[in-house]
Amino acid sequence: MSGYSVQIVQKVADKEDMHPTELDCTLGDVVDPDALNQLIESLEENDENSNAVLRFGFCGYTVSVSPAGNIEIH
């Protein structure tokens, strides 16, 4: 797991105030981390100005990723 996948896991762990390895769920339980990285990289390369947002649930949070690569955890 690398790139955006690592950032997402770290941001969720930060919200939970714990180390990423202490989370009760894994990103791989909800999405293929390599496919996620490729999708976000493709969005960045092809349409950084798009209003589209990739959203999915992870560890009780909603993860939102913009085509510019901005990650928000709600």
PQR file of N, CA, C, O and H, with PARSE charges and radii, in Angstrom:
ATOM      1  N   MET A   1       0.859  -1.172   0.000 -0.4000 1.5000
ATOM      2  CA  MET A   1       0.000   0.000   0.000 -0.0000 2.0000
ATOM      3  C   MET A   1       0.903   1.232   0.000  0.5500 1.7000
ATOM      4  O   MET A   1       1.857   1.327   0.772 -0.5500 1.4000
ATOM      5  N   SER A   2       0.576   2.164  -0.882 -0.4000 1.5000
ATOM      6  CA  SER A   2       1.398   3.372  -0.946 -0.0000 2.0000
ATOM      7  C   SER A   2       0.554   4.549  -1.404  0.5500 1.7000
ATOM      8  O   SER A   2      -0.639   4.410  -1.675 -0.5500 1.4000
ATOM      9  H   SER A   2      -0.199   2.086  -1.509  0.4000 1.0000
ATOM     10  N   GLY A   3       1.183   5.692  -1.485 -0.4000 1.5000
ATOM     11  CA  GLY A   3       0.537   6.879  -2.019 -0.0000 2.0000
ATOM     12  C   GLY A   3      -0.694   7.310  -1.255  0.5500 1.7000
ATOM     13  O   GLY A   3      -0.667   7.467  -0.034 -0.5500 1.4000
ATOM     14  H   GLY A   3       2.152   5.805  -1.265  0.4000 1.0000
ATOM     15  N   TYR A   4      -1.770   7.498  -1.992 -0.4000 1.5000
ATOM     16  CA  TYR A   4      -3.005   8.002  -1.397 -0.0000 2.0000
ATOM     17  C   TYR A   4      -3.575   7.045  -0.364  0.5500 1.7000
ATOM     18  O   TYR A   4      -4.138   7.481   0.641 -0.5500 1.4000
ATOM     19  H   TYR A   4      -1.791   7.370  -2.984  0.4000 1.0000
ATOM     20  N   SER A   5      -3.438   5.763  -0.596 -0.4000 1.5000
ATOM     21  CA  SER A   5      -3.951   4.775   0.361 -0.0000 2.0000
ATOM     22  C   SER A   5      -3.328   4.971   1.731  0.5500 1.7000
ATOM     23  O   SER A   5      -4.026   4.933   2.744 -0.5500 1.4000
ATOM     24  H   SER A   5      -2.981   5.409  -1.411  0.4000 1.0000
ATOM     25  N   VAL A   6      -2.040   5.177   1.768 -0.4000 1.5000
ATOM     26  CA  VAL A   6      -1.342   5.397   3.041 -0.0000 2.0000
ATOM     27  C   VAL A   6      -1.831   6.689   3.690  0.5500 1.7000
ATOM     28  O   VAL A   6      -2.061   6.731   4.899 -0.5500 1.4000
ATOM     29  H   VAL A   6      -1.473   5.208   0.946  0.4000 1.0000
ATOM     30  N   GLN A   7      -1.988   7.739   2.892 -0.4000 1.5000
ATOM     31  CA  GLN A   7      -2.473   9.017   3.434 -0.0000 2.0000
ATOM     32  C   GLN A   7      -3.864   8.876   4.041  0.5500 1.7000
ATOM     33  O   GLN A   7      -4.138   9.434   5.104 -0.5500 1.4000
ATOM     34  H   GLN A   7      -1.801   7.705   1.910  0.4000 1.0000
ATOM     35  N   ILE A   8      -4.737   8.134   3.374 -0.4000 1.5000
ATOM     36  CA  ILE A   8      -6.099   7.940   3.870 -0.0000 2.0000
ATOM     37  C   ILE A   8      -6.082   7.202   5.193  0.5500 1.7000
ATOM     38  O   ILE A   8      -6.746   7.619   6.143 -0.5500 1.4000
ATOM     39  H   ILE A   8      -4.514   7.680   2.511  0.4000 1.0000
ATOM     40  N   VAL A   9      -5.332   6.111   5.270 -0.4000 1.5000
ATOM     41  CA  VAL A   9      -5.246   5.339   6.514 -0.0000 2.0000
ATOM     42  C   VAL A   9      -4.673   6.208   7.627  0.5500 1.7000
ATOM     43  O   VAL A   9      -5.168   6.167   8.753 -0.5500 1.4000
ATOM     44  H   VAL A   9      -4.794   5.773   4.498  0.4000 1.0000
ATOM     45  N   GLN A  10      -3.647   6.987   7.336 -0.4000 1.5000
ATOM     46  CA  GLN A  10      -3.031   7.843   8.347 -0.0000 2.0000
ATOM     47  C   GLN A  10      -4.005   8.904   8.842  0.5500 1.7000
ATOM     48  O   GLN A  10      -4.075   9.172  10.042 -0.5500 1.4000
ATOM     49  H   GLN A  10      -3.245   7.021   6.421  0.4000 1.0000
ATOM     50  N   LYS A  11      -4.757   9.510   7.927 -0.4000 1.5000
ATOM     51  CA  LYS A  11      -5.716  10.547   8.327 -0.0000 2.0000
ATOM     52  C   LYS A  11      -6.820   9.973   9.216  0.5500 1.7000
ATOM     53  O   LYS A  11      -7.236  10.618  10.179 -0.5500 1.4000
ATOM     54  H   LYS A  11      -4.700   9.293   6.952  0.4000 1.0000
ATOM     55  N   VAL A  12      -7.290   8.778   8.905 -0.4000 1.5000
ATOM     56  CA  VAL A  12      -8.307   8.146   9.747 -0.0000 2.0000
ATOM     57  C   VAL A  12      -7.708   7.798  11.107  0.5500 1.7000
ATOM     58  O   VAL A  12      -8.346   8.014  12.137 -0.5500 1.4000
ATOM     59  H   VAL A  12      -6.952   8.254   8.123  0.4000 1.0000
ATOM     60  N   ALA A  13      -6.505   7.268  11.118 -0.4000 1.5000
ATOM     61  CA  ALA A  13      -5.836   6.949  12.388 -0.0000 2.0000
ATOM     62  C   ALA A  13      -5.645   8.213  13.227  0.5500 1.7000
ATOM     63  O   ALA A  13      -5.821   8.181  14.445 -0.5500 1.4000
ATOM     64  H   ALA A  13      -5.986   7.093  10.281  0.4000 1.0000
ATOM     65  N   ASP A  14      -5.288   9.314  12.587 -0.4000 1.5000
ATOM     66  CA  ASP A  14      -5.146  10.581  13.310 -0.0000 2.0000
ATOM     67  C   ASP A  14      -6.469  10.999  13.945  0.5500 1.7000
ATOM     68  O   ASP A  14      -6.494  11.470  15.082 -0.5500 1.4000
ATOM     69  H   ASP A  14      -5.144   9.340  11.598  0.4000 1.0000
ATOM     70  N   LYS A  15      -7.574  10.826  13.208 -0.4000 1.5000
ATOM     71  CA  LYS A  15      -8.896  11.159  13.762 -0.0000 2.0000
ATOM     72  C   LYS A  15      -9.208  10.297  14.981  0.5500 1.7000
ATOM     73  O   LYS A  15      -9.850  10.748  15.929 -0.5500 1.4000
ATOM     74  H   LYS A  15      -7.554  10.443  12.285  0.4000 1.0000
ATOM     75  N   GLU A  16      -8.745   9.057  14.940 -0.4000 1.5000
ATOM     76  CA  GLU A  16      -8.987   8.121  16.044 -0.0000 2.0000
ATOM     77  C   GLU A  16      -7.927   8.240  17.137  0.5500 1.7000
ATOM     78  O   GLU A  16      -8.018   7.575  18.169 -0.5500 1.4000
ATOM     79  H   GLU A  16      -8.223   8.691  14.170  0.4000 1.0000
ATOM     80  N   ASP A  17      -6.921   9.088  16.909 -0.4000 1.5000
ATOM     81  CA  ASP A  17      -5.819   9.285  17.847 -0.0000 2.0000
ATOM     82  C   ASP A  17      -5.111   7.964  18.165  0.5500 1.7000
ATOM     83  O   ASP A  17      -4.894   7.613  19.325 -0.5500 1.4000
ATOM     84  H   ASP A  17      -6.847   9.628  16.071  0.4000 1.0000
ATOM     85  N   MET A  18      -4.759   7.247  17.091 -0.4000 1.5000
ATOM     86  CA  MET A  18      -4.047   5.983  17.261 -0.0000 2.0000
ATOM     87  C   MET A  18      -3.118   5.741  16.079  0.5500 1.7000
ATOM     88  O   MET A  18      -3.175   6.443  15.070 -0.5500 1.4000
ATOM     89  H   MET A  18      -4.936   7.532  16.149  0.4000 1.0000
ATOM     90  N   HIS A  19      -2.274   4.750  16.221 -0.4000 1.5000
ATOM     91  CA  HIS A  19      -1.368   4.351  15.148 -0.0000 2.0000
ATOM     92  C   HIS A  19      -2.183   3.611  14.088  0.5500 1.7000
ATOM     93  O   HIS A  19      -3.120   2.889  14.431 -0.5500 1.4000
ATOM     94  H   HIS A  19      -2.227   4.180  17.041  0.4000 1.0000
ATOM     95  N   PRO A  20      -1.844   3.774  12.806 -0.5600 1.5000
ATOM     96  CA  PRO A  20      -2.612   3.106  11.749  0.2800 2.0000
ATOM     97  C   PRO A  20      -2.764   1.589  11.931  0.5500 1.7000
ATOM     98  O   PRO A  20      -3.787   1.020  11.552 -0.5500 1.4000
ATOM     99  N   THR A  21      -1.767   0.947  12.499 -0.4000 1.5000
ATOM    100  CA  THR A  21      -1.862  -0.508  12.684 -0.0000 2.0000
ATOM    101  C   THR A  21      -2.840  -0.894  13.787  0.5500 1.7000
ATOM    102  O   THR A  21      -3.188  -2.067  13.923 -0.5500 1.4000
ATOM    103  H   THR A  21      -0.936   1.409  12.807  0.4000 1.0000
ATOM    104  N   GLU A  22      -3.287   0.084  14.576 -0.4000 1.5000
ATOM    105  CA  GLU A  22      -4.235  -0.192  15.653 -0.0000 2.0000
ATOM    106  C   GLU A  22      -5.694  -0.057  15.210  0.5500 1.7000
ATOM    107  O   GLU A  22      -6.598  -0.369  15.985 -0.5500 1.4000
ATOM    108  H   GLU A  22      -3.004   1.037  14.466  0.4000 1.0000
ATOM    109  N   LEU A  23      -5.940   0.400  13.985 -0.4000 1.5000
ATOM    110  CA  LEU A  23      -7.311   0.539  13.495 -0.0000 2.0000
ATOM    111  C   LEU A  23      -7.983  -0.830  13.442  0.5500 1.7000
ATOM    112  O   LEU A  23      -7.332  -1.839  13.170 -0.5500 1.4000
ATOM    113  H   LEU A  23      -5.206   0.654  13.355  0.4000 1.0000
ATOM    114  N   ASP A  24      -9.290  -0.859  13.703 -0.4000 1.5000
ATOM    115  CA  ASP A  24     -10.047  -2.109  13.695 -0.0000 2.0000
ATOM    116  C   ASP A  24     -10.386  -2.597  12.292  0.5500 1.7000
ATOM    117  O   ASP A  24     -10.837  -3.730  12.128 -0.5500 1.4000
ATOM    118  H   ASP A  24      -9.819  -0.040  13.925  0.4000 1.0000
ATOM    119  N   CYS A  25     -10.178  -1.769  11.289 -0.4000 1.5000
ATOM    120  CA  CYS A  25     -10.478  -2.158   9.915 -0.0000 2.0000
ATOM    121  C   CYS A  25      -9.261  -1.869   9.036  0.5500 1.7000
ATOM    122  O   CYS A  25      -8.368  -1.109   9.412 -0.5500 1.4000
ATOM    123  H   CYS A  25      -9.812  -0.848  11.422  0.4000 1.0000
ATOM    124  N   THR A  26      -9.250  -2.486   7.873 -0.4000 1.5000
ATOM    125  CA  THR A  26      -8.175  -2.217   6.923 -0.0000 2.0000
ATOM    126  C   THR A  26      -8.779  -1.649   5.645  0.5500 1.7000
ATOM    127  O   THR A  26      -9.918  -1.958   5.297 -0.5500 1.4000
ATOM    128  H   THR A  26      -9.975  -3.103   7.568  0.4000 1.0000
ATOM    129  N   LEU A  27      -8.022  -0.832   4.962 -0.4000 1.5000
ATOM    130  CA  LEU A  27      -8.503  -0.235   3.725 -0.0000 2.0000
ATOM    131  C   LEU A  27      -8.842  -1.323   2.708  0.5500 1.7000
ATOM    132  O   LEU A  27      -9.788  -1.184   1.933 -0.5500 1.4000
ATOM    133  H   LEU A  27      -7.096  -0.581   5.245  0.4000 1.0000
ATOM    134  N   GLY A  28      -8.076  -2.391   2.716 -0.4000 1.5000
ATOM    135  CA  GLY A  28      -8.315  -3.501   1.803 -0.0000 2.0000
ATOM    136  C   GLY A  28      -9.649  -4.191   2.016  0.5500 1.7000
ATOM    137  O   GLY A  28     -10.109  -4.931   1.145 -0.5500 1.4000
ATOM    138  H   GLY A  28      -7.307  -2.504   3.345  0.4000 1.0000
ATOM    139  N   ASP A  29     -10.284  -3.959   3.172 -0.4000 1.5000
ATOM    140  CA  ASP A  29     -11.617  -4.523   3.424 -0.0000 2.0000
ATOM    141  C   ASP A  29     -12.690  -3.827   2.590  0.5500 1.7000
ATOM    142  O   ASP A  29     -13.740  -4.412   2.326 -0.5500 1.4000
ATOM    143  H   ASP A  29      -9.911  -3.359   3.879  0.4000 1.0000
ATOM    144  N   VAL A  30     -12.441  -2.592   2.174 -0.4000 1.5000
ATOM    145  CA  VAL A  30     -13.466  -1.825   1.464 -0.0000 2.0000
ATOM    146  C   VAL A  30     -13.098  -1.464   0.030  0.5500 1.7000
ATOM    147  O   VAL A  30     -13.978  -1.197  -0.787 -0.5500 1.4000
ATOM    148  H   VAL A  30     -11.588  -2.116   2.388  0.4000 1.0000
ATOM    149  N   VAL A  31     -11.811  -1.454  -0.280 -0.4000 1.5000
ATOM    150  CA  VAL A  31     -11.379  -1.071  -1.624 -0.0000 2.0000
ATOM    151  C   VAL A  31      -9.985  -1.646  -1.869  0.5500 1.7000
ATOM    152  O   VAL A  31      -9.215  -1.835  -0.927 -0.5500 1.4000
ATOM    153  H   VAL A  31     -11.095  -1.672   0.384  0.4000 1.0000
ATOM    154  N   ASP A  32      -9.665  -1.918  -3.112 -0.4000 1.5000
ATOM    155  CA  ASP A  32      -8.324  -2.370  -3.472 -0.0000 2.0000
ATOM    156  C   ASP A  32      -7.401  -1.147  -3.423  0.5500 1.7000
ATOM    157  O   ASP A  32      -7.555  -0.234  -4.235 -0.5500 1.4000
ATOM    158  H   ASP A  32     -10.290  -1.764  -3.877  0.4000 1.0000
ATOM    159  N   PRO A  33      -6.442  -1.109  -2.482 -0.5600 1.5000
ATOM    160  CA  PRO A  33      -5.586   0.078  -2.335  0.2800 2.0000
ATOM    161  C   PRO A  33      -4.822   0.457  -3.603  0.5500 1.7000
ATOM    162  O   PRO A  33      -4.681   1.642  -3.904 -0.5500 1.4000
ATOM    163  N   ASP A  34      -4.330  -0.526  -4.345 -0.4000 1.5000
ATOM    164  CA  ASP A  34      -3.593  -0.213  -5.572 -0.0000 2.0000
ATOM    165  C   ASP A  34      -4.518   0.388  -6.629  0.5500 1.7000
ATOM    166  O   ASP A  34      -4.148   1.339  -7.317 -0.5500 1.4000
ATOM    167  H   ASP A  34      -4.444  -1.489  -4.100  0.4000 1.0000
ATOM    168  N   ALA A  35      -5.721  -0.171  -6.753 -0.4000 1.5000
ATOM    169  CA  ALA A  35      -6.691   0.370  -7.712 -0.0000 2.0000
ATOM    170  C   ALA A  35      -7.102   1.787  -7.310  0.5500 1.7000
ATOM    171  O   ALA A  35      -7.271   2.655  -8.166 -0.5500 1.4000
ATOM    172  H   ALA A  35      -6.022  -0.944  -6.194  0.4000 1.0000
ATOM    173  N   LEU A  36      -7.261   2.017  -6.010 -0.4000 1.5000
ATOM    174  CA  LEU A  36      -7.607   3.352  -5.516 -0.0000 2.0000
ATOM    175  C   LEU A  36      -6.522   4.358  -5.888  0.5500 1.7000
ATOM    176  O   LEU A  36      -6.824   5.441  -6.388 -0.5500 1.4000
ATOM    177  H   LEU A  36      -7.124   1.313  -5.314  0.4000 1.0000
ATOM    178  N   ASN A  37      -5.266   4.003  -5.647 -0.4000 1.5000
ATOM    179  CA  ASN A  37      -4.153   4.894  -5.999 -0.0000 2.0000
ATOM    180  C   ASN A  37      -4.156   5.203  -7.493  0.5500 1.7000
ATOM    181  O   ASN A  37      -3.981   6.353  -7.896 -0.5500 1.4000
ATOM    182  H   ASN A  37      -5.021   3.123  -5.241  0.4000 1.0000
ATOM    183  N   GLN A  38      -4.356   4.168  -8.311 -0.4000 1.5000
ATOM    184  CA  GLN A  38      -4.361   4.364  -9.761 -0.0000 2.0000
ATOM    185  C   GLN A  38      -5.515   5.257 -10.203  0.5500 1.7000
ATOM    186  O   GLN A  38      -5.347   6.111 -11.073 -0.5500 1.4000
ATOM    187  H   GLN A  38      -4.498   3.234  -7.983  0.4000 1.0000
ATOM    188  N   LEU A  39      -6.686   5.060  -9.602 -0.4000 1.5000
ATOM    189  CA  LEU A  39      -7.844   5.878  -9.956 -0.0000 2.0000
ATOM    190  C   LEU A  39      -7.601   7.346  -9.622  0.5500 1.7000
ATOM    191  O   LEU A  39      -7.874   8.221 -10.444 -0.5500 1.4000
ATOM    192  H   LEU A  39      -6.823   4.366  -8.895  0.4000 1.0000
ATOM    193  N   ILE A  40      -7.097   7.620  -8.437 -0.4000 1.5000
ATOM    194  CA  ILE A  40      -6.850   9.011  -8.034 -0.0000 2.0000
ATOM    195  C   ILE A  40      -5.774   9.641  -8.910  0.5500 1.7000
ATOM    196  O   ILE A  40      -5.907  10.794  -9.322 -0.5500 1.4000
ATOM    197  H   ILE A  40      -6.875   6.910  -7.769  0.4000 1.0000
ATOM    198  N   GLU A  41      -4.714   8.898  -9.197 -0.4000 1.5000
ATOM    199  CA  GLU A  41      -3.656   9.419 -10.068 -0.0000 2.0000
ATOM    200  C   GLU A  41      -4.203   9.714 -11.459  0.5500 1.7000
ATOM    201  O   GLU A  41      -3.831  10.711 -12.078 -0.5500 1.4000
ATOM    202  H   GLU A  41      -4.607   7.962  -8.862  0.4000 1.0000
ATOM    203  N   SER A  42      -5.084   8.850 -11.949 -0.4000 1.5000
ATOM    204  CA  SER A  42      -5.696   9.058 -13.259 -0.0000 2.0000
ATOM    205  C   SER A  42      -6.577  10.305 -13.258  0.5500 1.7000
ATOM    206  O   SER A  42      -6.560  11.079 -14.215 -0.5500 1.4000
ATOM    207  H   SER A  42      -5.386   8.040 -11.447  0.4000 1.0000
ATOM    208  N   LEU A  43      -7.344  10.501 -12.192 -0.4000 1.5000
ATOM    209  CA  LEU A  43      -8.175  11.704 -12.080 -0.0000 2.0000
ATOM    210  C   LEU A  43      -7.312  12.961 -12.073  0.5500 1.7000
ATOM    211  O   LEU A  43      -7.642  13.956 -12.719 -0.5500 1.4000
ATOM    212  H   LEU A  43      -7.359   9.873 -11.414  0.4000 1.0000
ATOM    213  N   GLU A  44      -6.203  12.907 -11.338 -0.4000 1.5000
ATOM    214  CA  GLU A  44      -5.296  14.066 -11.269 -0.0000 2.0000
ATOM    215  C   GLU A  44      -4.737  14.407 -12.642  0.5500 1.7000
ATOM    216  O   GLU A  44      -4.685  15.573 -13.034 -0.5500 1.4000
ATOM    217  H   GLU A  44      -5.935  12.099 -10.813  0.4000 1.0000
ATOM    218  N   GLU A  45      -4.320  13.375 -13.365 -0.4000 1.5000
ATOM    219  CA  GLU A  45      -3.681  13.589 -14.664 -0.0000 2.0000
ATOM    220  C   GLU A  45      -4.662  14.070 -15.722  0.5500 1.7000
ATOM    221  O   GLU A  45      -4.297  14.846 -16.606 -0.5500 1.4000
ATOM    222  H   GLU A  45      -4.362  12.428 -13.047  0.4000 1.0000
ATOM    223  N   ASN A  46      -5.910  13.610 -15.634 -0.4000 1.5000
ATOM    224  CA  ASN A  46      -6.854  13.856 -16.717 -0.0000 2.0000
ATOM    225  C   ASN A  46      -7.832  14.993 -16.500  0.5500 1.7000
ATOM    226  O   ASN A  46      -8.271  15.608 -17.472 -0.5500 1.4000
ATOM    227  H   ASN A  46      -6.206  12.980 -14.917  0.4000 1.0000
ATOM    228  N   ASP A  47      -8.185  15.294 -15.273 -0.4000 1.5000
ATOM    229  CA  ASP A  47      -9.213  16.309 -15.083 -0.0000 2.0000
ATOM    230  C   ASP A  47      -9.134  16.942 -13.703  0.5500 1.7000
ATOM    231  O   ASP A  47     -10.069  16.828 -12.911 -0.5500 1.4000
ATOM    232  H   ASP A  47      -7.828  14.795 -14.483  0.4000 1.0000
ATOM    233  N   GLU A  48      -8.040  17.597 -13.418 -0.4000 1.5000
ATOM    234  CA  GLU A  48      -7.815  18.206 -12.108 -0.0000 2.0000
ATOM    235  C   GLU A  48      -8.850  19.283 -11.781  0.5500 1.7000
ATOM    236  O   GLU A  48      -9.075  19.583 -10.609 -0.5500 1.4000
ATOM    237  H   GLU A  48      -7.280  17.690 -14.061  0.4000 1.0000
ATOM    238  N   ASN A  49      -9.481  19.866 -12.796 -0.4000 1.5000
ATOM    239  CA  ASN A  49     -10.456  20.937 -12.574 -0.0000 2.0000
ATOM    240  C   ASN A  49     -11.892  20.429 -12.472  0.5500 1.7000
ATOM    241  O   ASN A  49     -12.823  21.229 -12.375 -0.5500 1.4000
ATOM    242  H   ASN A  49      -9.299  19.623 -13.749  0.4000 1.0000
ATOM    243  N   SER A  50     -12.079  19.139 -12.491 -0.4000 1.5000
ATOM    244  CA  SER A  50     -13.416  18.554 -12.412 -0.0000 2.0000
ATOM    245  C   SER A  50     -14.031  18.782 -11.034  0.5500 1.7000
ATOM    246  O   SER A  50     -13.315  18.931 -10.044 -0.5500 1.4000
ATOM    247  H   SER A  50     -11.324  18.489 -12.569  0.4000 1.0000
ATOM    248  N   ASN A  51     -15.348  18.809 -10.979 -0.4000 1.5000
ATOM    249  CA  ASN A  51     -16.067  18.916  -9.712 -0.0000 2.0000
ATOM    250  C   ASN A  51     -16.360  17.546  -9.115  0.5500 1.7000
ATOM    251  O   ASN A  51     -16.939  17.453  -8.033 -0.5500 1.4000
ATOM    252  H   ASN A  51     -15.930  18.688 -11.784  0.4000 1.0000
ATOM    253  N   ALA A  52     -15.969  16.495  -9.804 -0.4000 1.5000
ATOM    254  CA  ALA A  52     -16.231  15.136  -9.328 -0.0000 2.0000
ATOM    255  C   ALA A  52     -15.460  14.872  -8.039  0.5500 1.7000
ATOM    256  O   ALA A  52     -14.369  15.402  -7.828 -0.5500 1.4000
ATOM    257  H   ALA A  52     -15.499  16.571 -10.683  0.4000 1.0000
ATOM    258  N   VAL A  53     -16.050  14.042  -7.186 -0.4000 1.5000
ATOM    259  CA  VAL A  53     -15.404  13.658  -5.932 -0.0000 2.0000
ATOM    260  C   VAL A  53     -15.594  12.159  -5.749  0.5500 1.7000
ATOM    261  O   VAL A  53     -16.698  11.643  -5.920 -0.5500 1.4000
ATOM    262  H   VAL A  53     -16.937  13.612  -7.357  0.4000 1.0000
ATOM    263  N   LEU A  54     -14.533  11.471  -5.405 -0.4000 1.5000
ATOM    264  CA  LEU A  54     -14.594  10.050  -5.087 -0.0000 2.0000
ATOM    265  C   LEU A  54     -14.896   9.931  -3.600  0.5500 1.7000
ATOM    266  O   LEU A  54     -14.180  10.494  -2.773 -0.5500 1.4000
ATOM    267  H   LEU A  54     -13.636  11.891  -5.266  0.4000 1.0000
ATOM    268  N   ARG A  55     -15.964   9.193  -3.254 -0.4000 1.5000
ATOM    269  CA  ARG A  55     -16.334   9.021  -1.843 -0.0000 2.0000
ATOM    270  C   ARG A  55     -16.538   7.547  -1.548  0.5500 1.7000
ATOM    271  O   ARG A  55     -17.062   6.790  -2.365 -0.5500 1.4000
ATOM    272  H   ARG A  55     -16.546   8.735  -3.926  0.4000 1.0000
ATOM    273  N   PHE A  56     -16.105   7.161  -0.344 -0.4000 1.5000
ATOM    274  CA  PHE A  56     -16.362   5.802   0.117 -0.0000 2.0000
ATOM    275  C   PHE A  56     -16.263   5.772   1.635  0.5500 1.7000
ATOM    276  O   PHE A  56     -15.663   6.657   2.245 -0.5500 1.4000
ATOM    277  H   PHE A  56     -15.680   7.776   0.320  0.4000 1.0000
ATOM    278  N   GLY A  57     -16.848   4.760   2.230 -0.4000 1.5000
ATOM    279  CA  GLY A  57     -16.811   4.614   3.675 -0.0000 2.0000
ATOM    280  C   GLY A  57     -15.613   3.799   4.115  0.5500 1.7000
ATOM    281  O   GLY A  57     -15.228   2.827   3.465 -0.5500 1.4000
ATOM    282  H   GLY A  57     -17.335   4.041   1.735  0.4000 1.0000
ATOM    283  N   PHE A  58     -15.025   4.215   5.242 -0.4000 1.5000
ATOM    284  CA  PHE A  58     -13.877   3.496   5.798 -0.0000 2.0000
ATOM    285  C   PHE A  58     -13.817   3.743   7.298  0.5500 1.7000
ATOM    286  O   PHE A  58     -13.706   4.889   7.733 -0.5500 1.4000
ATOM    287  H   PHE A  58     -15.337   5.005   5.770  0.4000 1.0000
ATOM    288  N   CYS A  59     -13.887   2.700   8.076 -0.4000 1.5000
ATOM    289  CA  CYS A  59     -13.779   2.765   9.543 -0.0000 2.0000
ATOM    290  C   CYS A  59     -14.794   3.730  10.165  0.5500 1.7000
ATOM    291  O   CYS A  59     -14.486   4.415  11.141 -0.5500 1.4000
ATOM    292  H   CYS A  59     -13.977   1.769   7.723  0.4000 1.0000
ATOM    293  N   GLY A  60     -15.993   3.782   9.603 -0.4000 1.5000
ATOM    294  CA  GLY A  60     -17.021   4.651  10.153 -0.0000 2.0000
ATOM    295  C   GLY A  60     -16.963   6.089   9.669  0.5500 1.7000
ATOM    296  O   GLY A  60     -17.770   6.914  10.097 -0.5500 1.4000
ATOM    297  H   GLY A  60     -16.243   3.225   8.811  0.4000 1.0000
ATOM    298  N   TYR A  61     -16.041   6.402   8.800 -0.4000 1.5000
ATOM    299  CA  TYR A  61     -15.896   7.749   8.245 -0.0000 2.0000
ATOM    300  C   TYR A  61     -16.236   7.728   6.760  0.5500 1.7000
ATOM    301  O   TYR A  61     -16.218   6.676   6.121 -0.5500 1.4000
ATOM    302  H   TYR A  61     -15.386   5.732   8.452  0.4000 1.0000
ATOM    303  N   THR A  62     -16.542   8.897   6.225 -0.4000 1.5000
ATOM    304  CA  THR A  62     -16.672   9.059   4.783 -0.0000 2.0000
ATOM    305  C   THR A  62     -15.391   9.709   4.294  0.5500 1.7000
ATOM    306  O   THR A  62     -15.011  10.786   4.753 -0.5500 1.4000
ATOM    307  H   THR A  62     -16.557   9.751   6.744  0.4000 1.0000
ATOM    308  N   VAL A  63     -14.736   9.046   3.362 -0.4000 1.5000
ATOM    309  CA  VAL A  63     -13.503   9.557   2.764 -0.0000 2.0000
ATOM    310  C   VAL A  63     -13.884  10.218   1.447  0.5500 1.7000
ATOM    311  O   VAL A  63     -14.574   9.615   0.625 -0.5500 1.4000
ATOM    312  H   VAL A  63     -15.045   8.172   2.988  0.4000 1.0000
ATOM    313  N   SER A  64     -13.443  11.447   1.244 -0.4000 1.5000
ATOM    314  CA  SER A  64     -13.687  12.179   0.000 -0.0000 2.0000
ATOM    315  C   SER A  64     -12.345  12.557  -0.603  0.5500 1.7000
ATOM    316  O   SER A  64     -11.477  13.109   0.074 -0.5500 1.4000
ATOM    317  H   SER A  64     -12.882  11.937   1.912  0.4000 1.0000
ATOM    318  N   VAL A  65     -12.186  12.250  -1.896 -0.4000 1.5000
ATOM    319  CA  VAL A  65     -10.945  12.582  -2.596 -0.0000 2.0000
ATOM    320  C   VAL A  65     -11.313  13.342  -3.861  0.5500 1.7000
ATOM    321  O   VAL A  65     -12.089  12.860  -4.687 -0.5500 1.4000
ATOM    322  H   VAL A  65     -12.891  11.801  -2.446  0.4000 1.0000
ATOM    323  N   SER A  66     -10.745  14.538  -4.001 -0.4000 1.5000
ATOM    324  CA  SER A  66     -11.007  15.360  -5.185 -0.0000 2.0000
ATOM    325  C   SER A  66     -10.039  14.972  -6.300  0.5500 1.7000
ATOM    326  O   SER A  66      -9.017  14.338  -6.038 -0.5500 1.4000
ATOM    327  H   SER A  66     -10.115  14.929  -3.331  0.4000 1.0000
ATOM    328  N   PRO A  67     -10.354  15.352  -7.551 -0.5600 1.5000
ATOM    329  CA  PRO A  67      -9.438  15.073  -8.652  0.2800 2.0000
ATOM    330  C   PRO A  67      -8.061  15.714  -8.458  0.5500 1.7000
ATOM    331  O   PRO A  67      -7.081  15.272  -9.057 -0.5500 1.4000
ATOM    332  N   ALA A  68      -7.985  16.752  -7.626 -0.4000 1.5000
ATOM    333  CA  ALA A  68      -6.696  17.389  -7.341 -0.0000 2.0000
ATOM    334  C   ALA A  68      -5.910  16.606  -6.294  0.5500 1.7000
ATOM    335  O   ALA A  68      -4.778  16.964  -5.969 -0.5500 1.4000
ATOM    336  H   ALA A  68      -8.782  17.112  -7.139  0.4000 1.0000
ATOM    337  N   GLY A  69      -6.512  15.528  -5.761 -0.4000 1.5000
ATOM    338  CA  GLY A  69      -5.817  14.707  -4.773 -0.0000 2.0000
ATOM    339  C   GLY A  69      -6.028  15.136  -3.338  0.5500 1.7000
ATOM    340  O   GLY A  69      -5.371  14.616  -2.436 -0.5500 1.4000
ATOM    341  H   GLY A  69      -7.431  15.237  -6.024  0.4000 1.0000
ATOM    342  N   ASN A  70      -6.938  16.081  -3.104 -0.4000 1.5000
ATOM    343  CA  ASN A  70      -7.225  16.518  -1.734 -0.0000 2.0000
ATOM    344  C   ASN A  70      -8.073  15.469  -1.028  0.5500 1.7000
ATOM    345  O   ASN A  70      -9.087  15.015  -1.558 -0.5500 1.4000
ATOM    346  H   ASN A  70      -7.472  16.503  -3.836  0.4000 1.0000
ATOM    347  N   ILE A  71      -7.650  15.091   0.165 -0.4000 1.5000
ATOM    348  CA  ILE A  71      -8.331  14.053   0.933 -0.0000 2.0000
ATOM    349  C   ILE A  71      -8.995  14.687   2.144  0.5500 1.7000
ATOM    350  O   ILE A  71      -8.361  15.418   2.905 -0.5500 1.4000
ATOM    351  H   ILE A  71      -6.826  15.460   0.596  0.4000 1.0000
ATOM    352  N   GLU A  72     -10.295  14.394   2.315 -0.4000 1.5000
ATOM    353  CA  GLU A  72     -11.025  14.852   3.494 -0.0000 2.0000
ATOM    354  C   GLU A  72     -11.668  13.643   4.152  0.5500 1.7000
ATOM    355  O   GLU A  72     -12.160  12.738   3.477 -0.5500 1.4000
ATOM    356  H   GLU A  72     -10.809  13.799   1.697  0.4000 1.0000
ATOM    357  N   ILE A  73     -11.657  13.640   5.474 -0.4000 1.5000
ATOM    358  CA  ILE A  73     -12.257  12.569   6.259 -0.0000 2.0000
ATOM    359  C   ILE A  73     -13.376  13.187   7.089  0.5500 1.7000
ATOM    360  O   ILE A  73     -13.138  14.122   7.853 -0.5500 1.4000
ATOM    361  H   ILE A  73     -11.257  14.375   6.022  0.4000 1.0000
ATOM    362  N   HIS A  74     -14.598  12.669   6.942 -0.4000 1.5000
ATOM    363  CA  HIS A  74     -15.762  13.201   7.677 -0.0000 2.0000
ATOM    364  C   HIS A  74     -16.390  12.097   8.499  0.5500 1.7000
ATOM    365  O   HIS A  74     -17.380  12.331   9.192 -0.5500 1.4000
ATOM    366  H   HIS A  74     -14.792  11.910   6.321  0.4000 1.0000
TER
END
